[in-house]
Amino acid sequence: MTSYQKKSTVREFKTLLVWVALFWLIEILDFFVFRGKLDRFGIQPHNIIGLRGILFAPFLHGGFSHLIANTIPFLTLGWLTMLQETSDFYIVSIATMLVGGLGVWLFGAPGSIHIGASLLIYGYLGFLLLRGYFQKNLPSIVLSIVVFFLYGGLLWGVLPSRIGISWQGHLFGFVGGAIAAWLIAKEKKYYE
């Protein structure tokens, strides 16, 4: 591993740790200081004030079990998103938050509140599964196949399953990641 690769890996690791630290810090504050009241800053479908949740929802969780369930997939899929370029992580995160958040706001059930990093997790999944298709290079195709075998079971989460699980967040997060995969592939072809 070259010095540049080591620095890049350390930077990627720090980036992911900062995000996860924010998730945990916010949940600790929400639990001990705000007594769960921060969750109201999630996405509230069909409510103008609920649009603020597009920015805040991925950082809010419905308790520590929800946060624990999101931490490992976020770290794993987030890191895989960075494998080719660290900037892909930021592009996919922003596209997923905007597309996914807006999709939830438009199609979520009125009166509900949607929170959690799973919107981002499904965005990374959509990006990684479709990156190979759009970029059509061997490393991207191999990565798409590996991700499918490791995390393909998550695809069931885009379907309505249990009350209290935001399948809309999963579905539209996935769509946001897929759009990011298409946009990044298009940009790379433009600069070739």
N, CA, C and O of each residue as an XYZ file, in Angstrom:
768
protein
N       0.850     -1.177      0.000
C       0.000      0.000      0.000
C       0.898      1.244      0.000
O       1.813      1.361      0.816
N       0.629      2.147     -0.907
C       1.434      3.361     -1.008
C       1.065      4.348      0.093
O       0.045      4.200      0.767
N       1.906      5.347      0.258
C       1.647      6.386      1.261
C       0.333      7.109      0.957
O      -0.432      7.423      1.870
N       0.074      7.372     -0.330
C      -1.168      8.046     -0.721
C      -2.379      7.183     -0.371
O      -3.375      7.689      0.145
N      -2.292      5.860     -0.657
C      -3.404      4.965     -0.360
C      -3.665      4.897      1.142
O      -4.817      4.844      1.573
N      -2.588      4.899      1.944
C      -2.755      4.878      3.400
C      -3.455      6.148      3.879
O      -4.362      6.089      4.709
N      -3.028      7.299      3.351
C      -3.653      8.570      3.729
C      -5.117      8.592      3.314
O      -5.974      9.070      4.057
N      -5.396      8.072      2.125
C      -6.768      8.035      1.629
C      -7.633      7.146      2.509
O      -8.758      7.514      2.848
N      -7.117      5.979      2.879
C      -7.865      5.055      3.730
C      -8.122      5.671      5.096
O      -9.219      5.535      5.640
N      -7.131      6.343      5.654
C      -7.303      7.007      6.949
C      -8.354      8.105      6.832
O      -9.197      8.250      7.717
N      -8.312      8.883      5.745
C      -9.299      9.957      5.538
C     -10.708      9.374      5.415
O     -11.654      9.921      5.981
N     -10.853      8.279      4.687
C     -12.158      7.639      4.537
C     -12.670      7.136      5.884
O     -13.837      7.320      6.229
N     -11.780      6.504      6.631
C     -12.157      5.978      7.941
C     -12.592      7.115      8.865
O     -13.592      6.990      9.571
N     -11.850      8.217      8.866
C     -12.201      9.372      9.700
C     -13.549      9.959      9.290
O     -14.361     10.324     10.141
N     -13.780     10.046      7.986
C     -15.060     10.575      7.491
C     -16.223      9.757      8.025
O     -17.198     10.306      8.539
N     -16.114      8.442      7.899
C     -17.192      7.569      8.373
C     -17.359      7.670      9.890
O     -18.481      7.690     10.397
N     -16.241      7.732     10.606
C     -16.322      7.838     12.066
C     -16.975      9.149     12.506
O     -17.710      9.169     13.493
N     -16.719     10.228     11.793
C     -17.356     11.503     12.125
C     -18.873     11.391     11.959
O     -19.634     11.830     12.821
N     -19.304     10.799     10.843
C     -20.748     10.626     10.622
C     -21.366      9.766     11.721
O     -22.395     10.127     12.292
N     -20.738      8.629     12.015
C     -21.281      7.731     13.037
C     -21.251      8.400     14.411
O     -22.188      8.248     15.195
N     -20.187      9.136     14.703
C     -20.117      9.862     15.973
C     -21.265     10.867     16.086
O     -21.847     11.033     17.158
N     -21.590     11.540     14.969
C     -22.735     12.461     14.974
C     -24.035     11.717     15.252
O     -24.856     12.176     16.047
N     -24.229     10.563     14.597
C     -25.432      9.765     14.843
C     -25.561      9.458     16.340
O     -26.616      9.656     16.942
N     -24.461      8.970     16.922
C     -24.473      8.559     18.323
C     -24.630      9.748     19.263
O     -25.399      9.677     20.221
N     -23.920     10.828     19.006
C     -24.014     12.014     19.855
C     -25.446     12.558     19.860
O     -25.988     12.894     20.912
N     -26.041     12.637     18.685
C     -27.411     13.148     18.591
C     -28.381     12.228     19.320
O     -29.287     12.705     20.003
N     -28.205     10.914     19.185
C     -29.114      9.979     19.865
C     -28.924     10.027     21.380
O     -29.896      9.934     22.129
N     -27.679     10.171     21.836
C     -27.419     10.290     23.277
C     -28.078     11.557     23.822
O     -28.730     11.525     24.866
N     -27.903     12.678     23.104
C     -28.552     13.931     23.526
C     -30.067     13.801     23.492
O     -30.759     14.267     24.397
N     -30.583     13.160     22.436
C     -32.035     12.998     22.325
C     -32.578     12.165     23.477
O     -33.641     12.470     24.018
N     -31.862     11.125     23.851
C     -32.328     10.231     24.913
C     -32.230     10.883     26.292
O     -33.194     10.880     27.057
N     -31.054     11.442     26.604
C     -30.821     11.928     27.957
C     -31.245     13.381     28.193
O     -31.638     13.737     29.305
N     -31.170     14.211     27.168
C     -31.473     15.626     27.354
C     -32.872     15.979     26.829
O     -33.664     16.610     27.529
N     -33.160     15.567     25.597
C     -34.414     15.984     24.951
C     -35.547     14.968     25.088
O     -36.670     15.231     24.659
N     -35.257     13.810     25.682
C     -36.277     12.775     25.945
C     -37.065     12.367     24.697
O     -38.284     12.201     24.748
N     -36.353     12.207     23.576
C     -36.969     11.736     22.346
C     -37.660     12.802     21.518
O     -38.278     12.489     20.500
N     -37.568     14.040     21.933
C     -38.284     15.104     21.232
C     -37.606     15.544     19.933
O     -38.227     16.237     19.127
N     -36.359     15.162     19.715
C     -35.687     15.549     18.473
C     -36.260     14.819     17.256
O     -36.129     15.288     16.125
N     -36.887     13.682     17.493
C     -37.433     12.901     16.381
C     -38.463     13.675     15.568
O     -38.696     13.356     14.402
N     -39.074     14.679     16.163
C     -40.068     15.486     15.433
C     -39.431     16.267     14.280
O     -40.137     16.801     13.425
N     -38.087     16.331     14.261
C     -37.380     17.003     13.169
C     -37.151     16.067     11.981
O     -36.450     16.423     11.034
N     -37.741     14.871     12.032
C     -37.673     13.948     10.900
C     -38.570     14.421      9.765
O     -39.171     15.494      9.833
N     -38.647     13.612      8.735
C     -39.478     13.943      7.572
C     -40.940     13.711      7.945
O     -41.317     12.609      8.344
N     -41.754     14.743      7.814
C     -43.190     14.658      8.066
C     -43.882     14.838      6.718
O     -44.008     15.961      6.229
N     -44.329     13.736      6.116
C     -44.923     13.811      4.779
C     -46.076     14.806      4.684
O     -46.882     14.939      5.604
N     -46.133     15.500      3.550
C     -47.212     16.412      3.187
C     -47.339     17.629      4.104
O     -48.335     18.349      4.036
N     -46.365     17.863      4.943
C     -46.381     18.984      5.871
C     -45.170     19.862      5.526
O     -44.037     19.382      5.538
N     -45.403     21.127      5.223
C     -44.316     22.022      4.801
C     -43.176     22.018      5.810
O     -42.011     21.958      5.416
N     -43.484     22.082      7.100
C     -42.433     22.083      8.126
C     -41.667     20.757      8.103
O     -40.509     20.696      8.517
N     -42.307     19.720      7.629
C     -41.678     18.400      7.551
C     -40.579     18.295      6.522
O     -39.823     17.324      6.520
N     -40.474     19.295      5.629
C     -39.394     19.297      4.636
C     -38.022     19.444      5.285
O     -37.019     19.021      4.711
N     -37.967     20.041      6.476
C     -36.680     20.178      7.163
C     -36.080     18.813      7.473
O     -34.864     18.676      7.611
N     -36.924     17.824      7.580
C     -36.471     16.464      7.859
C     -35.591     15.884      6.773
O     -34.848     14.936      7.027
N     -35.657     16.430      5.565
C     -34.796     15.949      4.482
C     -33.331     16.067      4.910
O     -32.515     15.208      4.577
N     -33.001     17.121      5.639
C     -31.628     17.301      6.128
C     -31.367     16.596      7.451
O     -30.261     16.109      7.683
N     -32.367     16.537      8.319
C     -32.149     16.032      9.673
C     -32.442     14.549      9.872
O     -31.812     13.909     10.713
N     -33.378     13.996      9.123
C     -33.848     12.625      9.369
C     -32.741     11.571      9.426
O     -32.786     10.711     10.306
N     -31.742     11.595      8.523
C     -30.715     10.539      8.588
C     -29.895     10.545      9.876
O     -29.261      9.544     10.210
N     -29.902     11.658     10.596
C     -29.112     11.771     11.819
C     -29.914     11.445     13.075
O     -29.362     11.426     14.175
N     -31.209     11.189     12.918
C     -32.094     10.903     14.039
C     -32.475      9.428     14.032
O     -32.633      8.829     12.968
N     -32.621      8.848     15.211
C     -32.986      7.432     15.310
C     -34.019      7.232     16.413
O     -34.102      8.009     17.364
N     -34.789      6.184     16.260
C     -35.852      5.871     17.217
C     -35.362      5.035     18.379
O     -36.023      4.071     18.764
N     -34.230      5.377     18.942
C     -33.671      4.640     20.075
C     -32.344      4.000     19.709
O     -31.924      4.001     18.552
N     -31.700      3.454     20.729
C     -30.363      2.893     20.517
C     -30.379      1.606     19.694
O     -29.427      1.335     18.962
N     -31.440      0.815     19.800
C     -31.494     -0.418     18.997
C     -31.588     -0.075     17.507
O     -30.986     -0.752     16.674
N     -32.336      0.968     17.178
C     -32.437      1.442     15.799
C     -31.072      1.921     15.310
O     -30.656      1.606     14.195
N     -30.391      2.674     16.142
C     -29.069      3.196     15.791
C     -28.046      2.079     15.640
O     -27.250      2.094     14.702
N     -28.058      1.120     16.542
C     -27.125     -0.016     16.454
C     -27.365     -0.782     15.158
O     -26.414     -1.166     14.477
N     -28.635     -1.006     14.813
C     -28.962     -1.738     13.587
C     -28.472     -1.009     12.340
O     -28.186     -1.652     11.330
N     -28.369      0.326     12.390
C     -27.924      1.101     11.229
C     -26.413      1.329     11.183
O     -25.873      1.618     10.114
N     -25.729      1.208     12.300
C     -24.312      1.581     12.350
C     -23.425      0.716     11.460
O     -22.678      1.258     10.645
N     -23.481     -0.593     11.586
C     -22.582     -1.475     10.809
C     -22.861     -1.393      9.309
O     -21.914     -1.247      8.536
N     -24.127     -1.482      8.857
C     -24.361     -1.340      7.409
C     -23.937      0.029      6.879
O     -23.459      0.136      5.749
N     -24.110      1.087      7.698
C     -23.674      2.410      7.272
C     -22.162      2.427      7.072
O     -21.676      2.917      6.053
N     -21.421      1.897      8.034
C     -19.961      1.870      7.927
C     -19.506      1.034      6.730
O     -18.634      1.454      5.969
N     -20.093     -0.137      6.569
C     -19.678     -1.044      5.494
C     -20.021     -0.479      4.118
O     -19.144     -0.346      3.265
N     -21.283     -0.150      3.902
C     -21.699      0.336      2.583
C     -21.149      1.730      2.302
O     -20.852      2.062      1.155
N     -21.013      2.545      3.343
C     -20.399      3.866      3.164
C     -18.956      3.745      2.704
O     -18.518      4.472      1.813
N     -18.212      2.817      3.317
C     -16.812      2.616      2.925
C     -16.733      2.070      1.497
O     -15.899      2.518      0.710
N     -17.580      1.120      1.163
C     -17.574      0.575     -0.206
C     -17.929      1.650     -1.232
O     -17.441      1.616     -2.361
N     -18.765      2.589     -0.848
C     -19.118      3.703     -1.731
C     -17.886      4.564     -2.020
O     -17.764      5.133     -3.105
N     -16.984      4.657     -1.059
C     -15.767      5.466     -1.205
C     -14.633      4.755     -1.944
O     -13.623      5.384     -2.258
N     -14.774      3.477     -2.223
C     -13.636      2.699     -2.731
C     -12.959      3.307     -3.954
O     -11.731      3.373     -4.006
N     -13.728      3.745     -4.924
C     -13.104      4.307     -6.129
C     -12.705      5.765     -5.916
O     -11.606      6.178     -6.284
N     -13.601      6.529     -5.323
C     -13.312      7.934     -5.034
C     -14.064      8.347     -3.775
O     -15.252      8.060     -3.626
N     -13.364      9.019     -2.878
C     -13.993      9.474     -1.640
C     -15.148     10.419     -1.932
O     -16.151     10.415     -1.217
N     -15.016     11.224     -2.972
C     -16.074     12.185     -3.309
C     -17.390     11.492     -3.658
O     -18.456     12.092     -3.512
N     -17.335     10.242     -4.118
C     -18.570      9.503     -4.416
C     -19.464      9.417     -3.181
O     -20.689      9.498     -3.282
N     -18.839      9.251     -2.015
C     -19.602      9.152     -0.764
C     -20.454     10.405     -0.544
O     -21.630     10.311     -0.194
N     -19.853     11.565     -0.751
C     -20.575     12.824     -0.530
C     -21.661     13.033     -1.585
O     -22.768     13.467     -1.266
N     -21.342     12.725     -2.831
C     -22.323     12.875     -3.908
C     -23.521     11.967     -3.667
O     -24.670     12.395     -3.776
N     -23.240     10.707     -3.339
C     -24.323      9.744     -3.101
C     -25.121     10.147     -1.858
O     -26.348     10.045     -1.852
N     -24.440     10.599     -0.819
C     -25.146     11.004      0.407
C     -26.101     12.162      0.129
O     -27.254     12.140      0.559
N     -25.619     13.164     -0.586
C     -26.463     14.339     -0.880
C     -27.622     13.956     -1.792
O     -28.765     14.337     -1.539
N     -27.331     13.201     -2.856
C     -28.401     12.787     -3.777
C     -29.442     11.946     -3.056
O     -30.641     12.101     -3.288
N     -28.986     11.059     -2.185
C     -29.902     10.186     -1.451
C     -30.753     10.982     -0.470
O     -31.956     10.751     -0.354
N     -30.132     11.908      0.228
C     -30.911     12.709      1.175
C     -31.965     13.538      0.446
O     -33.099     13.648      0.913
N     -31.600     14.119     -0.692
C     -32.551     14.961     -1.427
C     -33.642     14.136     -2.111
O     -34.832     14.372     -1.900
N     -33.231     13.174     -2.924
C     -34.212     12.359     -3.665
C     -35.018     11.495     -2.696
O     -36.246     11.443     -2.763
N     -34.298     10.815     -1.792
C     -34.980      9.947     -0.839
C     -35.898     10.722      0.086
O     -37.039     10.327      0.324
N     -35.385     11.837      0.607
C     -36.191     12.648      1.516
C     -37.420     13.223      0.849
O     -38.506     13.216      1.428
N     -37.256     13.721     -0.364
C     -38.396     14.275     -1.087
C     -39.414     13.184     -1.438
O     -40.622     13.410     -1.369
N     -38.917     12.006     -1.814
C     -39.821     10.878     -2.099
C     -40.639     10.490     -0.884
O     -41.839     10.238     -0.989
N     -39.988     10.441      0.275
C     -40.697     10.126      1.516
C     -41.717     11.220      1.824
O     -42.846     10.927      2.216
N     -41.320     12.477      1.646
C     -42.225     13.584      1.945
C     -43.460     13.542      1.039
O     -44.570     13.829      1.486
N     -43.262     13.185     -0.230
C     -44.380     13.141     -1.180
C     -45.274     11.920     -0.995
O     -46.495     12.023     -1.115
N     -44.670     10.753     -0.700
C     -45.428      9.500     -0.724
C     -45.616      8.836      0.638
O     -46.305      7.821      0.737
N     -45.012      9.395      1.690
C     -45.196      8.827      3.024
C     -46.607      9.079      3.540
O     -47.329      9.937      3.032
N     -46.975      8.325      4.543
C     -48.314      8.462      5.127
C     -48.437      9.777      5.889
O     -47.559     10.110      6.684
N     -49.518     10.533      5.658
C     -49.724     11.773      6.419
C     -49.746     11.475      7.916
O     -50.292     10.462      8.353
N     -49.148     12.367      8.685
C     -49.117     12.205     10.133
C     -47.979     11.348     10.647
O     -47.797     11.226     11.859
N     -47.205     10.749      9.746
C     -46.073      9.920     10.162
C     -44.802     10.763     10.220
O     -44.747     11.859      9.663
N     -43.788     10.242     10.896
C     -42.470     10.885     10.951
C     -41.440      9.815     10.578
O     -41.430      8.724     11.147
N     -40.585     10.142      9.625
C     -39.587      9.194      9.129
C     -38.189      9.646      9.550
O     -37.781     10.777      9.282
N     -37.463      8.744     10.213
C     -36.121      9.051     10.691
C     -35.200      7.857     10.459
O     -35.664      6.737     10.247
N     -33.903      8.104     10.501
C     -32.925      7.027     10.491
C     -31.976      7.055      9.316
O     -32.305      7.532      8.230
N     -30.790      6.532      9.560
C     -29.740      6.467      8.544
C     -30.007      5.394      7.496
O     -29.245      5.269      6.538
N     -31.064      4.626      7.659
C     -31.347      3.591      6.660
C     -31.641      4.197      5.291
O     -31.413      3.547      4.271
N     -32.138      5.414      5.252
C     -32.323      6.113      3.977
C     -30.977      6.186      3.254
O     -30.899      5.907      2.057
N     -29.917      6.561      3.980
C     -28.576      6.618      3.393
C     -28.056      5.226      3.061
O     -27.444      5.027      2.011
N     -28.291      4.275      3.936
C     -27.820      2.903      3.715
C     -28.397      2.361      2.415
O     -27.678      1.762      1.616
N     -29.680      2.567      2.204
C     -30.303      2.105      0.959
C     -29.815      2.904     -0.246
O     -29.764      2.381     -1.359
N     -29.459      4.165     -0.030
C     -28.854      4.955     -1.102
C     -27.514      4.383     -1.516
O     -27.228      4.259     -2.707
N     -26.681      4.029     -0.529
C     -25.383      3.420     -0.843
C     -25.585      2.069     -1.533
O     -24.853      1.720     -2.459
N     -26.586      1.314     -1.071
C     -26.875      0.020     -1.688
C     -27.277      0.200     -3.151
O     -26.772     -0.505     -4.024
N     -28.179      1.138     -3.419
C     -28.603      1.397     -4.798
C     -27.435      1.831     -5.667
O     -27.298      1.389     -6.808
N     -26.598      2.695     -5.122
C     -25.414      3.158     -5.854
C     -24.483      1.997     -6.174
O     -24.053      1.832     -7.316
N     -24.175      1.196     -5.163
C     -23.213      0.109     -5.346
C     -23.737     -0.984     -6.272
O     -22.969     -1.547     -7.053
N     -25.020     -1.291     -6.197
C     -25.583     -2.335     -7.065
C     -25.652     -1.881     -8.518
O     -25.502     -2.699     -9.426
N     -25.876     -0.592     -8.753
C     -26.041     -0.110    -10.125
C     -24.791      0.549    -10.700
O     -24.749      0.855    -11.892
N     -23.798      0.768     -9.889
C     -22.546      1.368    -10.361
C     -21.936      0.534    -11.485
O     -21.513      1.079    -12.504
N     -21.889     -0.763    -11.306
C     -21.321     -1.642    -12.332
C     -22.075     -1.554    -13.648
O     -21.471     -1.543    -14.721
N     -23.387     -1.491    -13.559
C     -24.205     -1.392    -14.767
C     -23.938     -0.090    -15.516
O     -23.792     -0.094    -16.738
N     -23.874      1.017    -14.791
C     -23.700      2.316    -15.437
C     -22.253      2.595    -15.844
O     -22.019      3.179    -16.902
N     -21.284      2.193    -15.032
C     -19.893      2.503    -15.355
C     -19.263      1.485    -16.302
O     -18.309      1.803    -17.012
N     -19.786      0.283    -16.312
C     -19.343     -0.757    -17.244
C     -17.824     -0.973    -17.237
O     -17.211     -1.148    -18.290
N     -17.221     -0.960    -16.031
C     -15.817     -1.336    -15.917
C     -15.720     -2.501    -14.937
O     -16.575     -2.663    -14.067
N     -14.691     -3.293    -15.082
C     -14.575     -4.533    -14.314
C     -14.603     -4.309    -12.799
O     -15.337     -5.017    -12.109
N     -13.829     -3.348    -12.245
C     -13.897     -3.170    -10.787
C     -15.303     -2.835    -10.276
O     -15.724     -3.339     -9.235
N     -16.021     -1.989    -11.008
C     -17.379     -1.616    -10.596
C     -18.336     -2.794    -10.696
O     -19.188     -2.974     -9.827
N     -18.205     -3.592    -11.740
C     -19.074     -4.767    -11.912
C     -18.820     -5.784    -10.803
O     -19.760     -6.326    -10.221
N     -17.538     -6.041    -10.513
C     -17.196     -6.994     -9.452
C     -17.733     -6.501     -8.111
O     -18.291     -7.280     -7.338
N     -17.567     -5.215     -7.836
C     -18.068     -4.654     -6.579
C     -19.585     -4.782     -6.491
O     -20.116     -5.109     -5.430
N     -20.290     -4.530     -7.593
C     -21.750     -4.673     -7.605
C     -22.155     -6.108     -7.272
O     -23.102     -6.329     -6.518
N     -21.449     -7.067     -7.825
C     -21.758     -8.486     -7.572
C     -21.486     -8.850     -6.110
O     -22.291     -9.529     -5.473
N     -20.346     -8.393     -5.588
C     -20.002     -8.678     -4.191
C     -21.046     -8.066     -3.256
O     -21.503     -8.722     -2.320
N     -21.419     -6.828     -3.505
C     -22.421     -6.157     -2.664
C     -23.759     -6.886     -2.753
O     -24.454     -7.029     -1.748
N     -24.123     -7.346     -3.942
C     -25.377     -8.089     -4.077
C     -25.367     -9.345     -3.204
O     -26.355     -9.651     -2.536
N     -24.244    -10.070     -3.213
C     -24.183    -11.296     -2.409
C     -24.126    -11.006     -0.912
O     -24.646    -11.787     -0.115
N     -23.508     -9.907     -0.520
C     -23.414     -9.570      0.901
C     -24.668     -8.897      1.440
O     -25.093     -9.178      2.561
N     -25.267     -8.001      0.641
C     -26.366     -7.166      1.135
C     -27.629     -7.231      0.281
O     -28.560     -6.460      0.513
N     -27.684     -8.126     -0.692
C     -28.855     -8.214     -1.565
C     -30.148     -8.470     -0.814
O     -31.219     -8.070     -1.269
N     -30.061     -9.131      0.327
C     -31.252     -9.402      1.134
C     -31.945     -8.138      1.617
O     -33.136     -8.159      1.928
N     -31.206     -7.042      1.682
C     -31.815     -5.768      2.096
C     -32.860     -5.277      1.101
O     -33.723     -4.468      1.443
N     -32.778     -5.768     -0.128
C     -33.716     -5.293     -1.153
C     -35.175     -5.524     -0.757
O     -36.062     -4.798     -1.205
N     -35.423     -6.531      0.081
C     -36.795     -6.767      0.543
C     -37.315     -5.591      1.361
O     -38.526     -5.413      1.491
N     -36.410     -4.791      1.911
C     -36.796     -3.655      2.734
C     -37.457     -2.519      1.982
O     -37.999     -1.603      2.600
N     -37.422     -2.560      0.639
C     -38.089     -1.506     -0.137
C     -39.585     -1.788     -0.285
O     -40.330     -0.980     -0.841
N     -40.004     -2.933      0.217
C     -41.427     -3.297      0.154
C     -42.077     -3.081      1.516
O     -41.418     -3.227      2.545
N     -43.364     -2.734      1.532
C     -44.048     -2.589      2.827
C     -43.983     -3.902      3.597
O     -44.346     -4.954      3.071
N     -43.525     -3.838      4.835
C     -43.416     -5.081      5.600
C     -44.024     -4.925      6.996
O     -45.023     -5.570      7.314
N     -43.426     -4.078      7.823
C     -43.899     -3.938      9.198
C     -44.259     -2.485      9.488
O     -43.656     -1.557      8.950
N     -45.238     -2.317     10.336
C     -45.600     -0.970     10.786
C     -44.425     -0.412     11.572
O     -43.816     -1.111     12.381
N     -44.117      0.849     11.325
C     -43.025      1.496     12.030
C     -41.703      1.450     11.279
O     -40.728      2.071     11.701
N     -41.663      0.718     10.172
C     -40.456      0.658      9.326
C     -40.747      1.497      8.082
O     -41.741      1.271      7.391
N     -39.885      2.451      7.807
C     -40.110      3.350      6.674
C     -39.642      2.707      5.369
O     -38.533      2.960      4.899
N     -40.508      1.871      4.796
C     -40.149      1.271      3.514
C     -40.029      2.355      2.444
O     -39.300      2.190      1.465
N     -40.754      3.474      2.635
C     -40.639      4.586      1.687
C     -39.226      5.175      1.737
O     -38.659      5.513      0.698
N     -38.660      5.297      2.938
C     -37.289      5.772      3.084
C     -36.305      4.832      2.413
O     -35.350      5.270      1.772
N     -36.546      3.528      2.567
C     -35.682      2.533      1.931
C     -35.793      2.621      0.411
O     -34.786      2.658     -0.296
N     -37.026      2.653     -0.077
C     -37.260      2.683     -1.527
C     -36.679      3.939     -2.165
O     -35.921      3.858     -3.131
N     -37.037      5.096     -1.625
C     -36.582      6.338     -2.254
C     -35.108      6.624     -1.969
O     -34.456      7.319     -2.749
N     -34.576      6.103     -0.870
C     -33.132      6.159     -0.653
C     -32.413      5.365     -1.731
O     -31.409      5.817     -2.282
N     -32.935      4.170     -2.033
C     -32.366      3.329     -3.089
C     -32.418      4.055     -4.432
O     -31.447      4.040     -5.189
N     -33.548      4.686     -4.724
C     -33.695      5.443     -5.978
C     -32.673      6.584     -6.026
O     -32.066      6.824     -7.069
N     -32.481      7.287     -4.905
C     -31.491      8.358     -4.853
C     -30.089      7.841     -5.150
O     -29.331      8.482     -5.877
N     -29.743      6.688     -4.592
C     -28.441      6.084     -4.857
C     -28.293      5.659     -6.302
O     -27.221      5.803     -6.888
N     -29.371      5.132     -6.884
C     -29.345      4.726     -8.292
C     -29.141      5.936     -9.199
O     -28.387      5.870    -10.170
N     -29.806      7.028     -8.885
C     -29.630      8.261     -9.664
C     -28.188      8.757     -9.541
O     -27.590      9.194    -10.524
N     -27.638      8.686     -8.330
C     -26.243      9.097     -8.128
C     -25.295      8.221     -8.957
O     -24.332      8.733     -9.529
N     -25.554      6.910     -9.029
C     -24.716      6.011     -9.827
C     -24.748      6.421    -11.295
O     -23.718      6.433    -11.969
N     -25.934      6.754    -11.779
C     -26.083      7.184    -13.178
C     -25.354      8.506    -13.420
O     -24.649      8.656    -14.418
N     -25.524      9.461    -12.507
C     -24.889     10.775    -12.666
C     -23.361     10.684    -12.618
O     -22.674     11.316    -13.421
N     -22.839      9.910    -11.691
C     -21.387      9.764    -11.566
C     -20.809      9.069    -12.792
O     -19.755      9.464    -13.290
N     -21.492      8.035    -13.282
C     -21.024      7.335    -14.492
C     -21.047      8.275    -15.692
O     -20.127      8.278    -16.510
N     -22.105      9.069    -15.786
C     -22.228     10.032    -16.893
C     -21.096     11.054    -16.835
O     -20.512     11.387    -17.866
N     -20.781     11.552    -15.645
C     -19.706     12.534    -15.470
C     -18.355     11.911    -15.830
O     -17.528     12.563    -16.467
N     -18.126     10.670    -15.433
C     -16.839     10.019    -15.725
C     -16.665      9.799    -17.220
O     -15.561      9.943    -17.744
N     -17.747      9.451    -17.911
C     -17.683      9.278    -19.380
C     -17.391     10.606    -20.052
O     -16.673     10.655    -21.051
N     -17.946     11.688    -19.509
C     -17.748     13.009    -20.084
C     -16.278     13.420    -20.022
O     -15.766     14.055    -20.944
N     -15.606     13.055    -18.936
C     -14.219     13.466    -18.752
C     -13.208     12.472    -19.315
O     -12.003     12.717    -19.241
N     -13.668     11.371    -19.868
C     -12.733     10.394    -20.461
C     -12.259     10.844    -21.820
O     -11.472     10.147    -22.461
